[in-house]
């Protein structure tokens, strides 16, 4: 009897030791690229093809509404392209619609039939004048849809929302964009705060705690235990260079900011998340970064190329790289192209990270653990 009791105690102790609590950076999820995007309608696509077949083909993808992506497709990282429109109306009348009308062609649905685009505030679209159809026309509408789904599904692993602010005007297009100066960048944080309660989001301040920098926080106490951040939303600034630097200015280690930022180097005070889009060229680099405790977003495909040829090379590298966020335009196949898609085995929402999550001793869907 004594031997049996000792055996049971040892067995239970061993099981407890093996049950490692997963942290936020020890999982991998699938995301979507330009998650709001709807392909241009037929007549506009024909006009674009006449200008550039490559351009038209690269725009020929459509995503489901955000709630369907989060729900049925299990997406946990999205990307929104955001444009400043402080006066309102800048994107209400795309020039390509006027061109199509003049040619006697169908201009497609009016994107501002209800006047939403005439109101001041940040807008969500891809390219002004020519690729403007969006499932969420304003940043606020997108945030509201994210918040609503999150509140209805409070056990979800954190959703990462990448925000790319756009102000680069295209010479051939008449609509000139408003620069993202400090005021415009601050408005991104303000619109987030107007929709989300502070406790509903996970920010750089939450990671840093009392540390001087984000890398120090990652080294000393790491990312939070996953169960403590379920139901939360994270934001990341997708821009680099001058825009990123302006967002960091006056905010050491992103203090007070709502978005993480892809830092110029690992020892930068704001370094926590990195955008590394090419998992083939940068495979070893991604694994190194992930092993050091940072978050990484990479891409499984781009410009519809992989789906058209059913090329799995970049997808498989992305999944094996350990990047926590693997972005795609094809969470489901597009049959007229091929069977190409990006899904985990068993269609789980989140899985242990293949680089730093091997010790978790978890099978199945991490989100449902």
Phi, psi and omega in degrees: 000318179298318179298320180297317180296317178299318179299317181294319180297314179298318180297314180295320178297318179296319180297319179295321180293328182282335184279082181277130178290122180291145175257166184305324183274001183258016177238170176225134180228167179256139179238175175239148180264136183046061194295346180268352198288137172235129183300145176304147181291171194304311184292323177292321177298322177297320178295319179292321179297324179294334178274314181201112178298320180297317178299312182299316180296324180291341180261000187272067174211150183223133177258153175289163174304154186303318181297324178288324176299312180294320185278280186293324184270347176070027180284137179232013172214129179232168179226133179236129173268124189241133181240139177284139178210066189295335179265340183087151174089357185296329184245017185284334183229080180301137185295332181295333178293320178295320179297315181295320178298317180296331179272002180074023181252167181287119180282352182083175182299144177290119182290347183237037184299333181254005176082006181299321183285349178275351180274145177297151178135168183290135181249157181238117177198181184259297180226124181304144175076327186238337181220078195241356183284128186220143176286342176225103190283338178234156179298320180298318178299317178299313180299320180296320179292321177297312181300315182299314181294319181298317180295328180279346182226067191292352181265004184293150172292156186307141175264127176264124178250110177273133182242116174255114178274138186238130176214016179271105181289146178261122186307324184281351183254138186287332183283116179264133189275155177275127181298145175271086175276189182299321181296316180294320178295320177298329181293334176297311178298321181295319180292326175298313181294331180289339183253318186257135169293150183303321183286351181272351182238153176251119189243171174304324178299322181294322178289317187291322183059234181264006180284162181280334184213165179290317176302322178296319179296318179297320181289320187275318181230355174072179176289156184292156172302136187305319183296339181277348181238011175299144180082001181260163179239139176245155178233143177226132176282120185279347183280155173238193174062219187298323181294315177299316181297322179292324178293327180281334185302133180069009179226075182304129180056030178065025178303128179080353180275157180264337184252141166288164180222145178283108189283159180290333178207166187294329183267007176294141182303336182262005185288121176208328183226140181231140173262114178230095194286335186255100183282351176277304180294324188248026184304309181295323180296317179298313180299321179296313181298315180297318180298334180274358175104001181273162173266148180222140169246132176227175184242137178273340183198167181202142172059027177069004187296310185296323180291325181291332184247000184055044180271115185265000188301306182292320179302310184294324175295318180299314181293323182281343187292336184091358174306131183291333181237115180249111188265143182212161168264000187225071172293344173224154181293154168251100191304327180287348173265295183186190177269006183301133171198169179239106179216152173278158176302133183076005180056035178291156181280316182221141179230161175302138181297131183292347180259307185246010181246015184291336183274002187287337180057043180243134173242153180084204185275117179300327181297332183261010180286000000 
